[in-house]
């Protein structure tokens, strides 16, 4: 394990803790996944707009890593892009970084 790997793992863990703490009663961190090109955190919420606003404020305040993308999962398992406003496709993994 390299120093860069350890640093990345610590940063991911800190991000998850920050989100869990910030959610309070609004949302629940429901897991995470890391692929070769993305790191995703699943959040369960009954109030999608309020949770999205919370996450966007956290990114803007630099409490989350830059490059936040939010997708809302539908009952059929598909995702709709929600943030940033010009995000055309939301996926849990990207072979290339999507254009913003």
C-alpha positions in Angstrom: 0.0 0.0 0.0 1.4 3.4 -1.0 1.2 6.7 0.8 -1.1 8.0 -1.9 -3.4 5.0 -1.4 -3.5 5.5 2.3 -4.2 9.2 1.9 -7.0 8.5 -0.6 -8.6 6.0 1.8 -8.4 8.4 4.7 -9.9 11.2 2.6 -12.8 8.9 1.5 -13.4 7.8 5.1 -13.4 11.5 6.2 -15.9 12.4 3.5 -18.2 9.6 4.5 -18.1 10.8 8.2 -18.7 14.4 7.2 -21.8 13.4 5.1 -23.1 11.1 7.9 -22.7 13.9 10.4 -24.2 16.6 8.2 -27.2 14.4 7.3 -28.6 14.3 10.8 -32.2 13.2 10.5 -32.4 14.3 6.8 -30.6 11.4 5.2 -28.6 8.3 5.9 -25.3 7.2 4.2 -26.2 3.8 2.8 -22.9 2.5 1.6 -20.1 3.4 -0.8 -18.3 1.9 -3.7 -14.9 2.6 -5.4 -14.1 1.8 -9.0 -11.1 2.5 -11.0 -12.4 5.9 -12.1 -15.0 7.0 -9.5 -15.9 6.9 -5.9 -19.6 6.8 -5.1 -21.5 7.2 -1.8 -25.1 6.1 -1.7 -27.5 8.1 0.4 -31.0 7.3 1.3 -33.4 10.2 1.8 -37.1 11.0 1.8 -36.3 14.6 0.8 -34.2 14.6 -2.3 -34.1 18.4 -2.9 -33.1 19.2 0.7 -30.4 16.5 0.7 -29.0 17.7 -2.7 -28.9 21.3 -1.4 -27.0 20.1 1.7 -24.4 18.2 -0.4 -24.0 21.1 -2.8 -23.4 23.5 0.1 -20.9 21.1 1.6 -19.0 21.0 -1.7 -19.0 24.7 -2.1 -17.7 25.1 1.4 -15.0 22.6 0.5 -16.2 20.0 3.0 -16.5 17.6 0.1 -14.0 16.9 -2.7 -14.6 19.0 -5.8 -16.3 17.4 -8.7 -19.5 16.4 -6.9 -22.1 14.7 -9.2 -25.5 13.8 -7.9 -27.8 11.3 -9.5 -31.3 10.3 -8.3 -32.0 6.6 -8.5 -35.5 5.6 -9.8 -37.4 2.5 -8.7 -36.4 0.8 -12.0 -32.7 1.2 -11.1 -31.9 3.9 -13.6 -30.3 7.2 -12.5 -31.3 10.7 -13.5 -28.6 13.4 -13.4 -29.4 16.1 -10.8 -26.2 18.1 -10.2 -24.4 19.9 -11.7 -27.1 21.4 -13.9 -25.2 20.7 -17.1 -24.6 17.0 -16.3 -26.3 15.1 -19.1 -25.6 11.5 -17.9 -25.1 10.2 -14.4 -23.4 6.9 -13.9 -21.7 5.2 -10.9 -18.6 4.7 -13.0 -17.2 6.7 -15.8 -14.6 5.5 -18.3 -13.7 9.2 -18.8 -14.6 12.2 -16.7 -17.8 13.7 -17.8 -17.7 17.3 -19.1 -19.0 19.9 -16.8 
